[in-house]
Amino acid sequence: MPEERAETISVELPTHVVEAVESRLPYTQYDSVDEYVAVAIEALLREVTDPTERTPDQEPAADDVDVDAEALEERLDSLGYL
């Protein structure tokens, strides 16, 4: 995903998690475990964040977004869920 490269830090993950992500990479649009995990964690954080606590740079709550079903299906497929 061509986004501006943010400052990073290292995080330790269990070997089985890294291996599971590595096995999924060929079925996704991601080039690395780091990229896949960062996107997954960002998605999880959006899901659990109270919409009233969001900062202006975060995406709007799901209720505020028009969903393109075809794009959503393609995204889920690229993540290996379909």
C-alpha positions in Angstrom: 0.0 0.0 0.0 1.7 3.3 -1.1 1.2 5.4 2.0 3.6 7.9 3.6 6.1 5.9 5.7 5.5 6.6 9.3 8.1 6.4 12.1 8.2 2.8 13.3 9.3 0.8 16.3 9.8 -3.0 16.7 7.3 -5.3 18.3 7.9 -8.9 19.2 5.4 -11.4 18.0 5.1 -15.2 18.7 6.7 -17.2 16.0 3.4 -19.0 15.1 1.8 -15.6 14.5 4.5 -14.5 12.1 4.4 -17.9 10.3 0.7 -17.7 9.9 0.9 -14.2 8.4 3.8 -15.3 6.1 1.6 -18.2 4.8 -1.2 -15.7 4.0 0.9 -13.1 2.2 0.7 -14.7 -1.2 -3.1 -14.4 -1.0 -3.1 -10.7 -0.1 -2.0 -7.4 -1.5 0.7 -7.0 1.2 4.4 -7.4 0.6 5.6 -8.0 4.1 4.6 -9.3 7.5 5.1 -5.8 8.9 2.7 -4.2 6.4 0.1 -6.9 7.0 0.3 -6.7 10.8 0.2 -2.9 10.8 -3.0 -2.9 8.7 -4.6 -5.6 10.8 -3.9 -3.8 14.0 -5.1 -0.4 12.6 -8.4 -2.2 11.6 -8.8 -3.7 15.0 -8.1 -0.3 16.7 -10.8 1.3 14.5 -13.2 -1.4 15.4 -12.7 -1.0 19.1 -12.4 2.8 19.3 -15.4 4.7 20.5 -16.4 7.0 17.6 -16.7 9.9 20.1 -13.0 9.3 21.0 -11.7 9.5 17.4 -9.2 12.2 16.4 -9.9 14.2 13.3 -7.3 12.2 11.3 -9.0 8.8 11.9 -11.6 7.4 9.6 -15.3 8.0 10.4 -17.4 5.4 12.2 -18.8 2.5 10.1 -22.3 4.0 10.4 -21.0 7.2 8.6 -19.5 5.4 5.6 -21.2 4.3 2.4 -20.2 0.7 1.7 -19.3 -0.4 -1.8 -20.2 -4.1 -1.5 -18.0 -5.1 -4.4 -15.0 -3.2 -3.1 -15.6 -4.7 0.4 -15.7 -8.2 -1.1 -12.5 -7.6 -3.0 -10.8 -6.3 0.1 -11.9 -9.3 2.2 -10.7 -11.7 -0.6 -7.3 -9.9 -0.7 -7.0 -10.4 3.1 -7.8 -14.1 2.7 -11.2 -14.1 4.3 -13.0 -15.3 1.2 
